[in-house]
Amino acid sequence: MISPARIFVRLTDLDILGHVNNALYLTYFEIARMHYFAELVGTEWNWMEEGVVLVKNEVEYLKPIVLNDVPYVKVSLIQLGTKSFTMGYEITVNEEIVTKGTSVLVGFNSKTQSTIEIPEKMKNALLQLA
């Protein structure tokens, strides 16, 4: 089991109300994705030829995150297709879910600028999150 990604809330993350700005939640999701990918496929993965591209994000804000909170992001696999997959996110503070979200990602080769099927090694790794 992969430990949730710990997020460090920076002063610059806050809006005028003292809450984490809504745009930063997508960055928190990205930090968590990279944390999980490093655990699932390693740091030597060839992202240029067997990468992914983000095509859709959804965020459900349940409770604000503030400066002294210590958020953790848990990532799960919601759907796995041939060329795309959907990841789910839960951000918790003090073990309470404060934000939920999803991302749809598509297999992508940056060198050829074309979609690809999700590599078998990545598919098998992603299934650990189901």
C-alpha positions as CSV (number, residue, x, y, z in Angstrom):
1,M,0.0,0.0,0.0
2,I,1.3,3.4,-0.9
3,S,1.3,6.1,1.7
4,P,-0.8,9.2,0.9
5,A,1.1,12.2,-0.4
6,R,1.7,14.8,2.3
7,I,1.1,18.4,1.1
8,F,2.9,21.4,2.7
9,V,0.6,24.4,2.6
10,R,2.6,27.5,1.7
11,L,1.6,31.1,2.6
12,T,1.4,31.8,-1.2
13,D,-1.3,29.0,-1.5
14,L,-3.8,31.1,0.4
15,D,-6.4,33.5,-1.0
16,I,-7.7,36.7,0.6
17,L,-10.0,34.7,2.9
18,G,-7.1,32.6,4.3
19,H,-8.1,29.5,2.4
20,V,-6.1,27.5,-0.1
21,N,-7.0,29.0,-3.5
22,N,-9.2,26.7,-5.5
23,A,-6.7,26.5,-8.4
24,L,-4.0,25.0,-6.1
25,Y,-6.0,21.8,-5.5
26,L,-5.1,20.7,-9.0
27,T,-1.5,21.2,-8.1
28,Y,-2.0,19.1,-5.0
29,F,-3.6,16.4,-7.2
30,E,-0.6,16.6,-9.5
31,I,1.9,16.3,-6.6
32,A,0.0,13.2,-5.4
33,R,-0.1,11.7,-8.9
34,M,3.7,12.0,-9.2
35,H,4.2,10.6,-5.7
36,Y,2.1,7.5,-6.6
37,F,3.6,7.1,-10.1
38,A,7.1,7.1,-8.5
39,E,6.0,4.3,-6.2
40,L,4.1,2.4,-8.9
41,V,6.5,2.5,-11.9
42,G,9.7,4.0,-10.5
43,T,11.6,7.1,-11.2
44,E,13.3,5.8,-14.3
45,W,10.1,5.5,-16.3
46,N,10.3,6.8,-19.9
47,W,7.6,9.5,-19.7
48,M,8.5,10.9,-23.1
49,E,7.5,7.7,-25.0
50,E,5.2,6.0,-22.5
51,G,3.7,9.0,-20.8
52,V,0.2,10.4,-20.1
53,V,-1.6,13.6,-20.8
54,L,-4.2,15.1,-18.6
55,V,-7.6,15.6,-20.4
56,K,-10.1,16.3,-17.6
57,N,-10.2,17.4,-13.9
58,E,-13.1,17.6,-11.5
59,V,-12.9,19.0,-7.9
60,E,-15.5,18.9,-5.2
61,Y,-14.6,21.3,-2.4
62,L,-16.1,20.1,0.9
63,K,-14.3,22.1,3.5
64,P,-11.5,24.7,3.1
65,I,-7.9,24.0,3.8
66,V,-6.0,26.7,5.8
67,L,-2.4,27.5,6.5
68,N,-1.7,25.3,9.5
69,D,-3.5,22.3,8.1
70,V,-1.6,19.2,7.1
71,P,-3.4,17.7,4.1
72,Y,-2.8,14.2,2.7
73,V,-3.9,13.1,-0.7
74,K,-4.9,9.5,-1.3
75,V,-5.1,8.3,-4.9
76,S,-7.2,5.5,-6.3
77,L,-8.0,4.0,-9.7
78,I,-11.6,4.5,-10.7
79,Q,-11.5,3.3,-14.3
80,L,-8.9,1.7,-16.6
81,G,-9.4,1.5,-20.3
82,T,-7.1,0.7,-23.3
83,K,-5.8,4.2,-23.8
84,S,-7.2,6.1,-20.8
85,F,-7.7,5.8,-17.1
86,T,-9.5,7.8,-14.3
87,M,-7.8,8.5,-11.0
88,G,-9.7,9.5,-7.9
89,Y,-8.4,11.8,-5.1
90,E,-9.3,12.3,-1.5
91,I,-7.7,15.1,0.4
92,T,-7.9,14.7,4.2
93,V,-7.0,16.9,7.1
94,N,-7.0,15.3,10.5
95,E,-8.5,12.1,8.8
96,E,-11.5,14.1,7.6
97,I,-12.2,14.2,3.9
98,V,-12.1,17.9,2.8
99,T,-11.8,17.6,-0.9
100,K,-12.6,14.9,-3.6
101,G,-11.7,14.9,-7.2
102,T,-11.0,13.0,-10.4
103,S,-8.7,13.2,-13.3
104,V,-8.9,11.5,-16.7
105,L,-5.5,10.7,-18.3
106,V,-4.7,9.4,-21.7
107,G,-1.6,7.4,-22.8
108,F,0.6,9.7,-24.8
109,N,3.9,9.6,-26.7
110,S,5.5,13.1,-26.6
111,K,8.0,12.3,-29.3
112,T,5.4,11.4,-31.9
113,Q,2.7,13.6,-30.3
114,S,0.2,10.8,-30.4
115,T,-2.0,8.8,-28.1
116,I,-0.9,5.3,-27.2
117,E,-2.3,2.3,-25.4
118,I,-1.5,2.3,-21.7
119,P,1.7,0.1,-21.4
120,E,1.1,-3.3,-19.7
121,K,3.6,-2.4,-16.9
122,M,1.7,0.8,-16.1
123,K,-1.7,-1.0,-16.3
124,N,-0.6,-3.7,-13.8
125,A,0.8,-1.0,-11.5
126,L,-2.4,1.1,-11.7
127,L,-4.5,-2.0,-10.8
128,Q,-2.8,-1.9,-7.3
129,L,-4.8,1.3,-6.7
130,A,-8.2,-0.3,-7.6
